[in-house]
Amino acid sequence: MCAAEPPVDLRVELAGLTLPGPLVLASGIWGCCAETLARAARDGAGAVTAKSCSLQPRAGHPNPTVLDWGAGLMNAIGLANPGAAAEQEILRQARAALAPLGVALIASVFGHTRADFAAAAQLVAAAQPDIIELNISCPNVEGEFGRPFALDPVAAAGVTAAVRRVYAGRLFVKLSPNAPDIVAVARAVADAGADGLTAVNTLGPGMIIDVRARRPVLANRVGGISGAALRPVALRCVYDIAAAVKLPIIGTGGVSSGDHALQMIMAGATAVGIGSALYGEGSGAFRRINGELAALMRQEGIARLADVQGVAHG
Ligand SMILES: Cc1cc2nc3c(=O)[nH]c(=O)nc-3n(C[C@H](O)[C@H](O)[C@H](O)COP(=O)(O)O)c2cc1C
């Protein structure tokens, strides 16, 4: 007879929500419709993030928009989305499908002004997601140089405060690894009223050239880097933020195994975002990564993820 395996508990507490597991579908990869959000939940995501939406619909960039270049993905989707009003219905349907599973729903909004962010957030709030995430990696057209909000602590805090004024629910802000000082941005949005952070969005932009065509592969020429190449950068960002800011973090960037997920938790994340790993594998990646994580926890004698959250800080 085999000895009974020690029990492991994959549940995590994220900003007052109990998630059935630590893995979170990252925005933009599968979250375009209620059916794919629900499928990710059925396959083992503890929370799912919808595709980022803006106040007005956006067509995005022409194809090709995503490239697997061997060490990750490069994408220039151009934030194509149906607009926040249409997104409401997607979120309502997703919420109904997720509720029996106990899986949390995260809506994601972006804009080019503080007012656009606030208006989009108000629209998606009507669908009652568990969390609204602000994707601040887009240009601030009110700023002097139109730099992304995410690069500047003052701009990032301004947009967080603008949404906080109109939305009393759980508010997460998604940070960029391109920020010259990501910890300063994290501190600023925490002071402006964020309840949590998602770290990180894509790195770059980068470029790959097709030498036969003699031009960049992506129609947009450049795109954001995600997947394996981003992982060490994302992990360092999570580690630095966790040391400085006492907000829950969804550690995101290049995670594709149970070992990678545990590294994020040990760096200080409460939950772990999964994006590019789904690209080739589909949402079955959630089940596989959960299985690997549980096996690793058994091997290491870890009963609950909270027991090792942030342990890498010593
Ligand atoms: C094809 C694609 C589309 C994405 N779209 C969005 C988006 O709409 N909003 C957003 O906040 N992040 C978006 N991201 C960034 C991911 O949510 C994630 O932060 C990033 O890819 C790093 O995680 P990963 O390495 O696990 O993919 C997108 C990434 C990819 C690859």
Ligand as a Chemical Component Dictionary entry (heavy atoms), coordinates in Angstrom:
data_LIG
# 
_chem_comp.id                   LIG 
_chem_comp.type                 NON-POLYMER 
_chem_comp.pdbx_formal_charge   0 
_chem_comp.three_letter_code    LIG 
# 
loop_
_chem_comp_atom.comp_id 
_chem_comp_atom.atom_id 
_chem_comp_atom.alt_atom_id 
_chem_comp_atom.type_symbol 
_chem_comp_atom.charge 
_chem_comp_atom.model_Cartn_x 
_chem_comp_atom.model_Cartn_y 
_chem_comp_atom.model_Cartn_z 
_chem_comp_atom.pdbx_ordinal 
LIG C1  C1  C 0 -1.283 38.381 -27.728 1  
LIG C2  C2  C 0 -1.226 39.173 -26.453 2  
LIG C3  C3  C 0 -2.221 40.104 -26.191 3  
LIG C4  C4  C 0 -2.198 40.839 -24.998 4  
LIG N1  N1  N 0 -3.194 41.742 -24.743 5  
LIG C5  C5  C 0 -3.209 42.394 -23.557 6  
LIG C6  C6  C 0 -4.285 43.247 -23.218 7  
LIG O1  O1  O 0 -5.260 43.413 -23.963 8  
LIG N2  N2  N 0 -4.236 43.894 -22.015 9  
LIG C7  C7  C 0 -3.207 43.726 -21.131 10 
LIG O2  O2  O 0 -3.233 44.310 -20.042 11 
LIG N3  N3  N 0 -2.173 42.895 -21.423 12 
LIG C8  C8  C 0 -2.156 42.228 -22.606 13 
LIG N4  N4  N 0 -1.127 41.368 -22.879 14 
LIG C9  C9  C 0 -0.051 41.170 -21.888 15 
LIG C10 C10 C 0 -0.333 39.926 -21.030 16 
LIG O3  O3  O 0 -1.540 40.066 -20.289 17 
LIG C11 C11 C 0 0.826  39.663 -20.042 18 
LIG O4  O4  O 0 0.935  40.735 -19.132 19 
LIG C12 C12 C 0 2.153  39.480 -20.747 20 
LIG O5  O5  O 0 1.993  38.756 -21.954 21 
LIG C13 C13 C 0 3.164  38.741 -19.869 22 
LIG O6  O6  O 0 2.683  37.477 -19.483 23 
LIG P1  P1  P 0 3.047  36.112 -20.299 24 
LIG O7  O7  O 0 4.537  36.091 -20.479 25 
LIG O8  O8  O 0 2.542  35.005 -19.429 26 
LIG O9  O9  O 0 2.340  36.197 -21.601 27 
LIG C14 C14 C 0 -1.133 40.631 -24.062 28 
LIG C15 C15 C 0 -0.132 39.688 -24.355 29 
LIG C16 C16 C 0 -0.172 38.960 -25.525 30 
LIG C17 C17 C 0 0.915  37.940 -25.776 31 
# 
loop_
_chem_comp_bond.comp_id 
_chem_comp_bond.atom_id_1 
_chem_comp_bond.atom_id_2 
_chem_comp_bond.value_order 
_chem_comp_bond.pdbx_ordinal 
LIG C1  C2  SING 1  
LIG C2  C3  SING 2  
LIG C2  C16 DOUB 3  
LIG C3  C4  DOUB 4  
LIG C4  N1  SING 5  
LIG C4  C14 SING 6  
LIG N1  C5  DOUB 7  
LIG C5  C6  SING 8  
LIG C5  C8  SING 9  
LIG C6  O1  DOUB 10 
LIG C6  N2  SING 11 
LIG N2  C7  SING 12 
LIG C7  O2  DOUB 13 
LIG C7  N3  SING 14 
LIG N3  C8  DOUB 15 
LIG C8  N4  SING 16 
LIG N4  C9  SING 17 
LIG N4  C14 SING 18 
LIG C9  C10 SING 19 
LIG C10 O3  SING 20 
LIG C10 C11 SING 21 
LIG C11 O4  SING 22 
LIG C11 C12 SING 23 
LIG C12 O5  SING 24 
LIG C12 C13 SING 25 
LIG C13 O6  SING 26 
LIG O6  P1  SING 27 
LIG P1  O7  DOUB 28 
LIG P1  O8  SING 29 
LIG P1  O9  SING 30 
LIG C14 C15 DOUB 31 
LIG C15 C16 SING 32 
LIG C16 C17 SING 33 
# 
